[in-house]
Amino acid sequence: MKTLLRTVSLIAVLCVCTACFTTLALTAVALSNLTPGEKVTISGVTAGQIPSQPLAAFFEADGGGTICIVYDFVRYKDGQKIKDKFVRGGVYEYKDANGTVRYAPIFIQAKQFKNLWPVAAQLDVNSVEESTQPQVYI
């Protein structure tokens, strides 16, 4: 009887965890109505540099909301006003001050798209990392 209760409890926990992951994925998709690759003009101010990435920053758009921009900064500073054309390119996952996982759509500066695309690809939560080690099949 105890084994049955443990099994049922384990299945219930797994179902709840699966539902949480599905909800997080749907939230990331709903963060922006723009489809990847769509070009838009965005204006606002920088709100903080992305850790370990000098060409990416959190950005408070004038229309409201926080996004992640990949931009060819001459010299980064918080509160820098920017108005430029951007291309949608992925979703950035981060933790806020409370430790809550958040998602921000990634926008890449349109005129530097070819140069900045690799940076956005590294930041994208959906990108697949290529292993640097050769795979050995036995």
Salt bridges, closest charged atoms under 4 A:
ASP96 OD2 - ARG102 NE 3.07
